[in-house]
Amino acid sequence: MVLRGYVPTSEETLQMLAALRLQSLNSDFSTHAAFPRLEELFPPHVLHARLPTPRHRPAAKCRGARLRVGLLAGGLWGQMLAKQRAERDQRLWGRLREEGASTMAAIVEKWKLLQGMGRPEAMAAYVALVREWPGFGSTLFDVDLRASPLEARPQRLWLGIGAKAVSLYKPGELEPLDSFGYSRISSFGASDSSTFRLSVEDRDLLFETSQVDEIAQLLNTYLTSTGTQQPPQPQELATSPPPSDPAMLPQGLCPKARPWLHQPPVGPFPS
């Protein structure tokens, strides 16, 4: 989860986590120690985020200019563009290597400070740092939340399923946007193979995700282990369509409950 970016924290802490991992794997620093690749110690997306974003030239508005560009695209102009892209990619690759070398040097310096720390101590210190994030222990899923079935642009979020609550995070942020305990969940299930719905009291959440089954099974496991009563079956599909305007979000991210446009959802997975 750390390497995939699912533990929001500072770069300084990420470097210390990498140093603790090296101490756990190799014990004290040594020039003869086997070094893992940087991507096995430090989240690659952090390095990529440091690179400059390519600037796109505005498209030509003049019809004649567009025509000339089209005529030249297959010849000299196309070769020039290809050369420019290759040079840009080479510069970005060089910058990425520099950033990687700088980060590895910082990790090694922190590793040297851990001399004498045993493997159990290094592992305990690693977990203690990760536990500082409030979402520690949750399983995170990448989901797209729709405030209503008609909403055109869903919101990309993390759905965190933990032992005590279900939480919604904006990717990379420490605190959840919304959180609710299992006693507040009235029903859940799959509307189709890529849509998961979660009813919280009188509100419905509709998620688009490729992990519908995994989310449902994990929710059912936690509900069973906590002794929470199984969520009731949702009502049958309403015959009248919902209003055309999206529901507002008066509390957190949960819209008001409304009829579904999808096929009747399936009930909770059996124990």
Disulfide bonds with the S-S distance in Angstrom:
none
